[in-house]
């Protein structure tokens, strides 16, 4: 029974992987607070813009961590519905299927179930976020030259989790009354990647109709 499953209040704190925290008191923490404050204004187009005088790499880093945490939590609410049986393949509708490869441990793309794929994906993202040479948390430590290309790969992959949830698990999302939360999170994500041109349009194809719908009101 879905309702009894989530009425215990565990829903909001249920994350699929450990949450990635930005250290309090750090400049990145201030940036995150700024992002949250502008988000509160309800204007997502404004909220994603680079704050004046800030470093683009740092802004992308802070938001990437935040999106990881959001998607982690959203997926965490529907893990009971995303199983080896219900989702033997990682897909976003009948036309889009994803095979996993990370280029290091798994070089040749493998077919796997959606829960397995998402587990690989989120573990991989977490490893990138925890790597101080890629995502430095200390003030003054420079971002690596390849930072943007790493961030783009992370965001491209995180998009696939949204795409899978929307295509395969939208009914439970509605039953759990998570629809508004999911839409707001996804819309914020899309405005962000559009603002800085971080995901190739072809990659967004599985949700293009939804993207057009969500963004048309805010042009």
Secondary structure, 3 states (H helix, E strand, C coil): CHHHHHCCCCCCCCCCCCCCCCCCCCHHHHHHHHHHHHHHCCCHHHHHCCCCCCCHHHHHHHHHHHHHHHHHHHHHHHCCCCCCCCCCCEECCCCCEECECCCCCCCCCECCCHHHHHHHHHHHHHHHHHCCCCCCCCCCCCCCCCHHHHHHHHHHHHHHHHHHHHHHCHHHHHHCCCHHHHHHHHHHHHHHHHHCCCCCHHHHHHHHHHHHHHHHCCC
